[in-house]
Amino acid sequence: MFEQMPKLVIFDWDGTLMDSVGQIVDSLLFAAAQHQIALSADAAKNIIGLGLPEAMAVLFPLHPQLHTELQAMYATHYVQHSQQTPLFEGVESLLAQLQQQGTVLAVATGKNRSGLDRVLAYSGIASYFSVTRCASETHSKPHPEMLQQILHATGVSADQAVMIGDTSYDLEMAQQLQMPRIGVSYGVHSADILHKYQPLAVVDDVAGLAQLF
């Protein structure tokens, strides 16, 4: 798979490490329903990976005056209902495997900082990551700024890193930097969509991901 093992592995969070897609969709549907705005589950799912302000602009373009309130409703519902959201099976074993190999680990997520810190704390895997970047701190995916900041913080070049994610936003972000990338098809976007961004591989589960390293 790799001519040389990557020095840095960067993970997306939702739909890649944590099985949170369903709860995100439910919370977006809840927020829309409070204002009697029609929203399909498929549309809600498709924006996962974007920063929340960008997601509001895509989902509710006719209601800009409600975006702040919709974000707040979404966030409140998500926090109230996501306390037991699990990591995908095998995630912690994969992180331990990579760490034992001397690989630097990072997270690049569409979450805001408070949201990521909360799930890092209750998932118990925060100590594996040297650097984390959120959409509230940088441009939203697919802009590559969060990856650029992670590379700068770790001193690793793009060609010595790999981005792993479940959405087109993740892979397009890495592609813009000519960073190697791996798609996972168990989250938001299908393998067909992920393959458009020329990943090294697309895998169907975390076990398949672990086999690449």
Secondary structure, DSSP 4 states (H G I P E B T S, - for coil): --SS--SEEEE--BTTTB--HHHHHHHHHHHHHHTT----HHHHHHTTTS-HHHHHHHH-TT-GGGHHHHHHHHHHHHHHH-TTPPBPTTHHHHHHHHHHTT-EEEEEESS-HHHHHHHHHHHT-GGG-SEEEETTTSPPTTSTHHHHHHHHHHT--GGGEEEEESSHHHHHHHHHTT--EEEETTSSS-HHHHHTT--SEEESSHHHHHHT-
